[in-house]
Amino acid sequence: MGILVNDKLHRSIPLGKTKYEAVHLYVKAGAKYGFTPCFFRIDDIEPGAETVSAYVMDSGHFIRKTVPVPEVIHNRAIYNGRKQFRQINSWIKEGKQLFNQWNRYGKLYIQNVLMKEPSLRPHIPVTYDATISHINMMMKLYNDLIIKPNKSSVGRGVMKLEKTARGWKLTYPASLSIHNKTWRSLTFQGNRLPLLLRSRLQRARYIVQQRLPLATFEGQPFDLRVSVQRGAMGLWQVTGIVAKVASKRCFLTNVAQGGTVYRLEPILIAEYPHLQPKAVIKGIEQFSLQVAEHLGTHLPHMADLGLDVGITIEGFPMLIECNGKDQRYSFREAGMLQEWRSAYDNPMAYARYLLDCNSAKAKQELQKISQPARCLEAIEVRSQSC
């Protein structure tokens, strides 16, 4: 069974320094389901090749071996280019079963897909492409806005725009690095956006979003990372929910930006005694499953998602964004080791399910769920050209 990784992780595997990706848990889960995971990059498979050079665990160490190209592949790499899209699509045409085929979708595209389902619309914040005219329009409607790159992760490049007694205040990262630790702010009057903001909007595509009235813990806003995955029966299930609380120096909840992780139930008990924790958690799970099932019918063979979900002080879930490459270490940081291990176990269980369902009916279902891939390239091209 194959696991597609990016270059950086691939270099780290033989050194045993894979940091946030616990590759040994894939190996352990693979043994449980009766197969050996092998790790390789997209360029390791030549067109039409029957073998691939991949890292495989042997006697407690990862070594490079030439193995048959796996029939089932779990994508844990992020690619943006048309070339990579064509490579992945060629594997599918050759009969390979690849889940999470493409896991870097623009936030606005995901938003538009979800808005097609009427029952989900009340849970989705108002969001637009961050043009100057759209930002000015949103400033008339809301006093708090979030402006963030259409394609980014771990809070990189996110800015906050809020109305104050002196006008508008823009809070922004000093650098666009993933490791930025310095936050700055500037104020301005009227709707003439600052040069810094206009400059960033010209360099990359951003979205502008209503800032949600998030529930708080010890005075700081928090949201949730909900891991939703397909498992041994091929069905969506919630693997775990972890709360991410913003630090006092930053409005973002991302762990990479200084956020702290907790179990949700103790927060609800401590801060919101008027709520029933089990009922709130059940509502979050049902909502997350509905989001995953809807996306699963529109995105090519999606099977592993990390949803960022906010809740109001009444426990009402609101979707912040969807991640096609879930960062699972939040569960480990919160001491939720069972959920952390399960996040690696479930993709292996699903791979076993796909291997066991090599029947005509399963292939027809896979072709049906993969049909949107025909238009995905056009979507990505439009996204890059904006």
Secondary structure, DSSP 8 states (H G I E B T S, - for coil): -EEE--HHHHHHGGGT--TT--HHHHHHHHHHHT---EEE-GGGS-TT-SEEEEEEEETTEEEEEEEE--SEEEE-----SHHHHHHHHHHHHTT-EEES------HHHHHHHHTTSGGGGGGS--EEE--HHHHHHHHHH-SEEEEEESS--TTTT-EEEEEETTEEEEEEESS-STT---EEEEEE-TT---HHHHHHHHHS-EEEEE-----EETTEEEEEEEEEEE-TTS-EEEEEEEEEE--TT-S---GGGT-EEE-HHHHHHHH-TTS-HHHHHHHHHHHHHHHHHHHHTTSTT--EEEEEEEE-TT--EEEEEEESS--THHHHHTT-HHHHHHHHHHHHHHHHHHHHT-SHHHHHHHHHHHTTHHHHHHHHHHHHH-
